[in-house]
Amino acid sequence: MFAGHLAAGLVLKKMERRINLGWLFFAALFHDFLLGILVLAGLEQIHIPANFAQTHYLTFTFPYSHGLTASIIWSLLGFAITYAVLPRWSSKERKQAGLAIALAIFSHFVLDWFVHIPEMPLLGENSPKLGLSLWNNLPLALGLEVGLVLIGFVYYLSMVKPKTNLAKYGIAVLMLLVTVLTVTGQLFSETPPPANGAAMSWIFQPFLLCGLAYWFDRKEK
């Protein structure tokens, strides 16, 4: 799941319009951003199944970035940081912004829970693991992802009501491009990516996507 995570950011924009969509996108992708860093640091691992050409998905050892307890901690930290860096906002606005960021972060765990095999630990690597294995039915998993994007974007248009054409059509094009790349990249991939290459993409992709979203949303001001 990749494009589906961004849909959470679109929906959560309604909680506090003043928080830029780029930050919500980054929060929604934070787990994978952290995974890339920890893989390069040797603290988490990517595994390539022997039948990758048939399954089209990787497996992971990632208790620090994708575990349930870790996700709760990252979400609380996201709330605290957001609240702390907005001293000029009212307490209510800071709480709303912090909650939006926290929910965007935690939404990553929830959405990954649907698609991953049982590999997302409750606490540490040796604790029980969660995952509904929807990736084993790839058309259904990708259909869910496309559906999330459509719902998220329609909600964004109808509830957030972006004021400028750049915010409307820029986000539309960005979500369309990300969705197409996500679906085609997973559906037709038969050769697994190198571990370090995948990790680097998880680190740098958010800067590009979130930077564009930040710029589109900034034009609303």
Backbone bond lengths (Angstrom), bond angles and torsions (degrees), N, CA, C in turn:
res aa  C-N    CA-C-N  psi(-1)  N-CA   C-N-CA  omega(-1)  CA-C   N-CA-C  phi
1 M - - - 1.459 - - 1.531 108.70 -
2 F 1.323 115.61 130.28 1.467 120.66 175.98 1.530 110.23 -138.42
3 A 1.321 116.82 -61.74 1.458 119.59 179.86 1.521 111.23 -60.41
4 G 1.325 117.00 -35.90 1.455 120.53 -179.72 1.514 113.29 -60.23
5 H 1.323 116.68 -31.62 1.462 119.81 178.43 1.536 110.96 -64.97
6 L 1.318 116.56 -36.85 1.461 119.88 -179.80 1.524 111.28 -66.64
7 A 1.341 116.33 -28.33 1.461 119.70 178.43 1.521 110.92 -60.53
8 A 1.332 116.70 -34.25 1.464 119.82 177.89 1.521 110.59 -62.27
9 G 1.324 117.18 -39.31 1.460 120.85 177.83 1.518 111.99 -63.12
10 L 1.343 116.93 -39.05 1.462 120.66 178.17 1.523 111.46 -61.82
11 V 1.332 116.20 -42.94 1.463 120.87 -178.80 1.527 110.97 -68.69
12 L 1.321 117.26 -41.72 1.461 121.42 -174.47 1.530 113.05 -75.36
13 K 1.311 117.53 -12.88 1.466 120.80 175.33 1.527 110.94 -56.95
14 K 1.334 117.41 -30.10 1.462 121.73 -177.95 1.533 111.65 -65.78
15 M 1.348 117.95 -26.10 1.462 120.49 -176.64 1.524 112.01 -64.18
16 E 1.323 117.06 -37.17 1.464 121.25 179.17 1.524 107.83 -153.26
17 R 1.334 115.71 97.61 1.463 120.45 -173.80 1.520 113.19 -59.86
18 R 1.321 117.57 -24.57 1.458 119.51 -175.73 1.532 112.64 -73.72
19 I 1.313 117.80 -17.94 1.466 118.83 178.95 1.524 108.67 -81.54
20 N 1.311 115.85 130.60 1.460 120.49 -173.53 1.525 111.20 -68.89
21 L 1.328 115.48 140.70 1.460 121.89 -178.83 1.520 112.07 -60.20
22 G 1.323 117.28 -30.10 1.465 119.88 178.56 1.515 112.32 -60.09
23 W 1.353 116.44 -38.62 1.468 119.62 178.34 1.520 111.35 -69.75
24 L 1.321 117.45 -36.00 1.458 120.20 177.57 1.528 110.90 -66.70
25 F 1.328 116.91 -38.96 1.461 120.37 176.24 1.533 110.47 -63.03
26 F 1.323 115.78 -43.85 1.468 118.60 -179.70 1.527 110.29 -63.14
27 A 1.327 116.78 -41.71 1.461 120.20 178.73 1.525 110.56 -60.75
28 A 1.330 116.54 -41.20 1.457 120.45 -179.37 1.526 112.53 -67.45
29 L 1.322 117.14 -25.87 1.472 122.13 179.84 1.525 112.64 -100.18
30 F 1.326 117.25 3.06 1.461 120.77 -171.85 1.528 112.77 -59.25
31 H 1.323 117.84 -39.75 1.472 120.05 -179.58 1.535 111.32 -56.44
32 D 1.337 116.17 -45.69 1.464 119.48 -179.14 1.521 111.54 -71.75
33 F 1.328 116.81 -35.83 1.465 120.62 174.71 1.526 109.98 -58.40
34 L 1.324 116.35 -46.45 1.460 120.79 178.74 1.525 111.17 -67.14
35 L 1.323 117.32 -38.15 1.459 121.18 177.52 1.521 110.92 -57.95
36 G 1.337 116.71 -44.57 1.458 119.33 179.18 1.512 112.13 -59.45
37 I 1.319 116.76 -43.41 1.469 120.62 178.96 1.523 111.11 -63.65
38 L 1.327 116.77 -44.27 1.467 120.77 -176.25 1.529 111.87 -71.64
39 V 1.332 117.46 -31.24 1.468 119.95 174.81 1.523 110.07 -65.08
40 L 1.325 116.95 -45.96 1.468 119.98 178.99 1.521 111.66 -64.92
41 A 1.340 116.45 -29.85 1.464 121.05 178.71 1.520 112.15 -81.85
42 G 1.318 118.11 -6.01 1.454 121.83 179.40 1.516 114.40 80.60
43 L 1.339 117.70 12.80 1.466 120.88 -177.41 1.527 112.50 -94.31
44 E 1.311 117.63 -19.23 1.458 122.31 173.39 1.525 108.21 -134.19
45 Q 1.329 116.37 162.28 1.461 119.78 -172.00 1.520 112.24 -132.16
46 I 1.335 114.10 148.60 1.460 122.93 171.17 1.522 107.47 -104.77
47 H 1.327 117.06 135.29 1.462 122.02 178.46 1.525 109.46 -119.86
48 I 1.315 116.11 139.40 1.461 121.49 -179.50 1.524 108.20 -106.55
49 P 1.321 119.04 110.89 1.469 121.06 178.17 1.525 111.10 -60.49
50 A 1.320 115.74 147.38 1.468 120.22 179.55 1.525 111.45 -61.04
51 N 1.330 116.95 -29.19 1.472 121.38 -178.74 1.524 111.83 -101.79
52 F 1.321 116.91 34.29 1.465 120.90 -177.25 1.529 112.20 -55.48
53 A 1.319 117.93 -37.79 1.466 121.11 -178.20 1.524 111.48 -61.14
54 Q 1.330 117.12 -24.60 1.462 121.13 177.85 1.531 112.17 -94.48
55 T 1.340 117.24 -38.44 1.467 120.44 -175.16 1.525 113.21 -86.75
56 H 1.343 117.34 -32.78 1.468 122.81 178.22 1.529 113.34 65.89
57 Y 1.316 119.04 23.88 1.459 119.57 175.37 1.517 111.01 -141.54
58 L 1.340 114.21 151.71 1.454 122.52 176.78 1.527 109.43 -91.82
59 T 1.327 116.05 163.33 1.460 120.37 171.48 1.531 107.78 -121.14
60 F 1.344 115.93 166.49 1.455 119.37 -168.25 1.525 112.13 -143.58
61 T 1.317 113.75 155.21 1.458 122.64 161.23 1.517 105.23 -114.31
62 F 1.349 116.97 105.00 1.467 119.43 -170.28 1.534 112.44 -147.78
63 P 1.317 117.24 59.27 1.474 119.74 -177.92 1.518 114.22 -67.32
64 Y 1.337 117.85 -27.64 1.467 120.56 -175.36 1.525 112.57 -84.08
65 S 1.311 116.87 -29.44 1.467 119.42 -178.33 1.525 112.35 -98.37
66 H 1.341 118.33 -32.63 1.459 120.60 -171.52 1.524 114.52 -123.05
67 G 1.315 119.36 4.40 1.453 120.00 176.59 1.524 111.26 -71.37
68 L 1.333 116.62 157.27 1.468 120.36 -178.90 1.524 111.28 -63.03
69 T 1.315 117.49 -49.06 1.467 120.34 -179.82 1.524 110.61 -62.62
70 A 1.327 116.42 -43.27 1.465 120.26 178.06 1.525 110.54 -60.93
71 S 1.333 117.50 -40.49 1.460 120.93 -179.47 1.518 111.41 -63.32
72 I 1.322 116.20 -39.62 1.464 120.14 177.36 1.526 110.21 -63.77
73 I 1.328 116.20 -43.12 1.470 120.19 179.41 1.524 110.70 -62.59
74 W 1.340 117.71 -46.45 1.469 120.65 179.96 1.528 110.70 -62.56
75 S 1.319 116.76 -36.82 1.467 120.03 179.44 1.527 111.09 -66.47
76 L 1.338 116.76 -44.50 1.462 120.31 177.96 1.525 111.04 -63.69
77 L 1.329 115.74 -38.63 1.461 119.71 178.01 1.525 110.63 -65.71
78 G 1.331 116.53 -39.44 1.463 120.18 176.90 1.507 111.89 -61.22
79 F 1.340 116.41 -41.16 1.463 120.39 177.12 1.524 110.51 -61.89
80 A 1.340 116.19 -47.72 1.463 120.75 -176.33 1.525 111.80 -63.16
81 I 1.331 117.16 -43.34 1.461 120.67 -179.24 1.527 110.30 -65.87
82 T 1.329 116.59 -44.72 1.467 120.20 179.78 1.522 110.66 -60.75
83 Y 1.316 116.89 -45.18 1.465 120.73 179.69 1.525 110.79 -61.69
84 A 1.348 116.25 -38.18 1.462 120.60 -175.21 1.521 113.04 -73.88
85 V 1.338 117.96 -30.68 1.472 119.85 -173.05 1.526 113.04 -91.90
86 L 1.333 116.79 5.57 1.475 119.61 -179.78 1.531 110.66 -120.88
87 P 1.330 118.04 56.78 1.467 119.91 -174.26 1.521 114.18 -66.18
88 R 1.322 117.65 -22.08 1.468 120.13 -178.06 1.525 112.20 -83.78
89 W 1.311 117.48 -11.90 1.453 120.63 177.44 1.522 109.41 -82.85
90 S 1.327 116.58 159.14 1.462 119.81 175.31 1.529 109.51 -68.87
91 S 1.329 115.90 161.60 1.458 120.02 -179.84 1.523 111.16 -58.99
92 K 1.321 117.50 -40.04 1.460 121.15 179.39 1.516 111.06 -63.55
93 E 1.337 116.56 -44.95 1.466 120.24 -179.86 1.525 110.87 -64.61
94 R 1.323 116.93 -39.02 1.472 120.39 178.88 1.531 111.11 -65.05
95 K 1.323 115.64 -40.58 1.461 119.29 178.30 1.526 111.18 -65.82
96 Q 1.325 116.67 -41.69 1.460 120.29 179.03 1.521 111.13 -63.89
97 A 1.326 116.07 -43.68 1.463 119.94 178.72 1.517 110.77 -64.65
98 G 1.341 116.55 -44.06 1.459 120.30 178.88 1.511 111.99 -62.29
99 L 1.332 116.64 -39.79 1.465 120.06 179.02 1.522 111.11 -67.03
100 A 1.338 116.97 -38.97 1.464 120.15 177.97 1.527 111.03 -61.82
101 I 1.334 117.10 -43.81 1.463 121.15 178.29 1.529 110.56 -65.00
102 A 1.333 116.69 -44.16 1.466 120.63 -179.77 1.525 111.03 -61.37
103 L 1.321 117.21 -43.48 1.462 120.33 179.46 1.522 111.61 -67.99
104 A 1.333 116.81 -36.31 1.467 119.60 176.65 1.526 110.39 -62.46
105 I 1.331 116.23 -42.28 1.466 119.75 178.38 1.527 110.40 -63.45
106 F 1.331 116.90 -48.92 1.467 119.36 -175.76 1.522 112.21 -70.56
107 S 1.339 117.40 -25.68 1.462 119.68 178.43 1.521 111.52 -59.07
108 H 1.318 116.93 -27.60 1.462 120.37 179.73 1.527 110.29 -61.66
109 F 1.336 116.21 -45.10 1.464 119.48 178.64 1.525 110.67 -62.73
110 V 1.319 117.21 -44.01 1.457 120.97 -177.11 1.526 110.91 -61.56
111 L 1.333 117.31 -46.96 1.458 120.89 -178.33 1.520 111.53 -68.97
112 D 1.328 117.39 -38.48 1.465 119.61 177.21 1.517 111.46 -66.66
113 W 1.327 116.90 -30.74 1.465 121.03 178.07 1.528 111.05 -57.79
114 F 1.326 117.36 -34.47 1.461 120.54 179.31 1.530 111.85 -67.47
115 V 1.322 117.87 -40.61 1.465 119.87 -167.77 1.526 114.48 -99.35
116 H 1.324 118.31 -32.04 1.464 119.98 -177.03 1.524 111.56 -71.22
117 I 1.327 115.63 153.27 1.451 120.17 167.66 1.529 107.46 -68.38
118 P 1.345 119.90 168.17 1.476 120.16 179.86 1.534 111.57 -64.71
119 E 1.332 115.18 88.72 1.462 120.97 -179.40 1.527 111.91 -141.57
120 M 1.335 116.96 3.93 1.461 121.12 -178.29 1.532 108.07 -98.83
121 P 1.328 117.51 105.21 1.470 120.58 -170.70 1.522 113.39 -72.51
122 L 1.319 114.85 149.79 1.459 120.16 175.49 1.520 111.12 -67.60
123 L 1.337 116.02 -43.14 1.462 120.47 -176.43 1.520 111.16 -128.73
124 G 1.322 117.03 -76.57 1.460 121.72 177.76 1.512 110.01 -118.59
125 E 1.317 117.42 -176.68 1.451 121.71 -174.53 1.523 112.58 -60.39
126 N 1.330 117.99 -29.98 1.453 120.93 -177.10 1.527 113.28 -92.20
127 S 1.321 117.50 4.97 1.463 121.71 179.21 1.529 110.07 -87.22
128 P 1.339 118.36 166.40 1.474 120.32 176.29 1.521 111.47 -55.24
129 K 1.334 115.62 147.96 1.461 120.93 -174.36 1.525 110.86 -118.16
130 L 1.327 114.41 148.11 1.453 122.20 -175.75 1.521 111.39 -113.36
131 G 1.313 115.85 158.21 1.459 121.80 176.86 1.515 109.79 152.54
132 L 1.337 117.26 130.31 1.468 121.42 -177.72 1.522 113.10 -92.52
133 S 1.326 117.79 -1.96 1.476 122.64 171.51 1.526 113.84 63.81
134 L 1.321 117.92 31.91 1.457 119.23 -179.05 1.521 111.95 -64.28
135 W 1.330 117.09 -21.88 1.462 119.59 176.82 1.526 112.29 -62.47
136 N 1.323 117.45 -19.19 1.458 119.38 175.94 1.522 112.03 -69.88
137 N 1.317 117.14 -15.77 1.464 122.88 169.93 1.529 105.94 -119.22
138 L 1.317 115.78 79.18 1.461 121.06 -169.02 1.525 113.60 -60.16
139 P 1.338 119.84 -42.54 1.476 117.93 177.80 1.532 112.24 -58.65
140 L 1.334 117.09 -39.14 1.461 119.81 178.79 1.524 110.93 -67.38
141 A 1.343 116.67 -41.44 1.465 120.80 179.47 1.517 111.28 -62.88
142 L 1.327 116.68 -43.92 1.460 119.98 -179.54 1.529 110.82 -71.78
143 G 1.336 116.47 -32.30 1.462 119.24 174.91 1.518 111.48 -63.83
144 L 1.343 116.23 -39.92 1.463 120.69 175.55 1.521 110.37 -61.12
145 E 1.319 116.66 -42.87 1.463 120.48 -178.49 1.530 111.46 -63.70
146 V 1.314 116.52 -45.38 1.465 120.45 178.17 1.528 109.97 -62.53
147 G 1.336 116.37 -41.41 1.455 120.40 178.58 1.517 112.38 -61.38
148 L 1.325 116.67 -41.36 1.461 120.46 177.91 1.524 111.19 -61.68
149 V 1.322 116.37 -41.86 1.463 120.20 179.63 1.527 110.76 -63.56
150 L 1.320 116.51 -44.92 1.465 119.85 -179.85 1.528 111.14 -63.08
151 I 1.318 116.54 -46.22 1.465 120.59 179.50 1.531 110.44 -62.30
152 G 1.341 115.27 -45.33 1.459 119.55 -179.16 1.510 112.60 -61.90
153 F 1.334 116.96 -41.66 1.465 119.50 -177.60 1.524 111.12 -72.13
154 V 1.331 117.07 -40.47 1.471 119.81 177.41 1.527 110.08 -62.48
155 Y 1.322 116.78 -41.35 1.467 120.52 177.46 1.525 110.47 -62.51
156 Y 1.320 116.26 -42.72 1.472 121.50 178.67 1.520 110.95 -59.00
157 L 1.336 116.82 -45.13 1.459 120.32 -179.31 1.530 111.97 -67.63
158 S 1.325 116.82 -41.15 1.459 120.08 -172.55 1.517 113.27 -83.93
159 M 1.337 118.38 -33.05 1.457 121.41 -175.21 1.525 112.91 -100.98
160 V 1.324 117.59 -40.52 1.464 120.60 178.54 1.524 110.04 -80.11
161 K 1.351 115.85 -36.13 1.465 122.23 179.07 1.535 112.00 54.19
162 P 1.340 117.52 67.16 1.465 119.92 177.56 1.519 111.05 -56.20
163 K 1.322 115.75 140.02 1.465 120.91 -170.63 1.525 113.68 -85.96
164 T 1.324 117.90 -25.75 1.461 120.07 -174.34 1.523 111.14 -109.64
165 N 1.325 115.84 154.15 1.458 120.19 176.49 1.522 111.27 -64.10
166 L 1.341 116.72 -32.49 1.458 119.52 179.06 1.525 110.40 -63.70
167 A 1.333 116.38 -42.37 1.461 119.39 179.01 1.521 111.13 -66.11
168 K 1.335 116.93 -38.28 1.467 120.03 180.00 1.518 111.43 -70.85
169 Y 1.341 115.27 -58.73 1.452 119.53 -170.81 1.527 112.35 -80.69
170 G 1.334 117.06 -29.11 1.456 119.18 176.34 1.511 111.12 -64.48
171 I 1.340 116.57 -46.31 1.462 120.17 177.87 1.527 110.43 -66.50
172 A 1.332 117.07 -37.24 1.468 120.50 178.95 1.527 111.12 -60.87
173 V 1.326 116.41 -47.46 1.462 120.34 -179.98 1.528 110.78 -65.57
174 L 1.327 115.93 -41.32 1.463 119.90 179.30 1.528 110.84 -61.41
175 M 1.329 117.66 -46.56 1.464 120.75 -179.09 1.526 111.11 -66.92
176 L 1.318 116.88 -37.74 1.466 119.97 178.15 1.523 110.43 -63.46
177 L 1.326 117.06 -46.22 1.454 121.44 -179.02 1.522 110.99 -62.82
178 V 1.330 116.71 -46.97 1.462 120.60 -179.15 1.530 110.46 -63.23
179 T 1.324 117.01 -40.03 1.467 120.67 -179.19 1.518 111.16 -65.93
180 V 1.322 116.63 -45.44 1.475 120.27 179.23 1.528 110.46 -61.45
181 L 1.324 117.04 -45.14 1.458 120.36 179.94 1.527 111.39 -65.39
182 T 1.323 116.94 -37.86 1.458 120.33 178.52 1.519 111.14 -64.03
183 V 1.337 116.83 -48.68 1.464 121.22 -176.31 1.519 111.29 -67.34
184 T 1.330 116.76 -50.29 1.465 119.31 -177.92 1.520 111.20 -68.20
185 G 1.343 116.82 -37.29 1.456 120.00 -179.28 1.514 112.46 -62.80
186 Q 1.336 117.08 -38.50 1.463 118.72 -179.29 1.522 112.16 -86.27
187 L 1.312 117.09 -37.51 1.454 120.25 -175.35 1.525 112.56 -68.22
188 F 1.338 116.41 -36.03 1.465 119.34 -173.59 1.527 113.53 -108.95
189 S 1.324 117.62 3.58 1.463 119.16 -179.93 1.521 110.40 -75.25
190 E 1.321 116.41 126.15 1.464 121.61 176.99 1.522 111.68 -117.98
191 T 1.328 116.30 -16.98 1.460 121.33 178.43 1.514 108.93 -110.16
192 P 1.314 118.45 122.71 1.478 119.78 -177.64 1.517 111.54 -68.74
193 P 1.333 117.43 145.92 1.457 119.94 177.38 1.521 110.40 -73.96
194 P 1.341 118.20 152.03 1.471 119.10 173.53 1.517 109.95 -63.20
195 A 1.317 116.76 145.36 1.468 121.09 -174.82 1.526 111.63 -57.24
196 N 1.327 116.82 -47.25 1.462 119.61 -178.62 1.524 111.71 -66.41
197 G 1.334 116.81 -35.21 1.458 119.85 177.85 1.517 111.64 -65.77
198 A 1.331 116.42 -42.44 1.462 120.07 177.18 1.524 110.52 -62.90
199 A 1.325 116.03 -43.35 1.465 120.20 179.99 1.523 111.07 -61.22
200 M 1.328 116.82 -43.43 1.459 120.10 179.88 1.526 111.11 -63.66
201 S 1.341 116.63 -37.96 1.461 118.99 179.94 1.518 110.62 -65.96
202 W 1.338 117.85 -37.35 1.467 120.50 179.03 1.530 111.49 -68.07
203 I 1.311 116.76 -24.80 1.466 120.29 178.56 1.525 111.21 -81.23
204 F 1.341 116.89 -43.44 1.463 119.83 -171.08 1.525 114.33 -92.45
205 Q 1.330 118.18 -27.43 1.461 119.61 179.34 1.531 112.80 -57.94
206 P 1.350 118.53 -43.26 1.471 117.55 179.68 1.522 113.85 -58.83
207 F 1.335 117.68 -34.77 1.459 119.16 179.87 1.531 111.06 -63.68
208 L 1.338 116.89 -39.84 1.459 120.58 179.21 1.528 110.84 -69.84
209 L 1.322 116.80 -52.74 1.458 120.70 -176.26 1.524 112.11 -65.06
210 C 1.335 115.08 -45.85 1.463 119.18 -177.71 1.521 111.13 -71.50
211 G 1.336 116.68 -31.93 1.457 119.91 176.49 1.519 111.36 -64.31
212 L 1.341 116.74 -42.58 1.462 119.94 177.34 1.526 110.85 -64.86
213 A 1.332 116.45 -45.17 1.466 119.77 179.17 1.520 110.82 -62.07
214 Y 1.323 116.57 -39.15 1.469 120.81 178.83 1.528 110.21 -61.78
215 W 1.314 116.62 -43.05 1.461 121.20 -179.18 1.533 111.02 -66.70
216 F 1.352 116.30 -44.66 1.466 119.68 178.22 1.529 110.37 -58.99
217 D 1.326 116.06 -45.45 1.467 120.54 -175.44 1.524 111.48 -73.35
218 R 1.334 116.34 -30.62 1.456 119.69 179.74 1.521 111.18 -63.69
219 K 1.307 117.03 -29.85 1.463 121.20 180.00 1.532 112.08 -68.54
220 E 1.345 115.80 -10.41 1.456 120.06 176.12 1.516 111.48 -71.22
221 K 1.346 116.23 -25.48 1.473 120.01 -173.62 1.521 110.82 -72.03
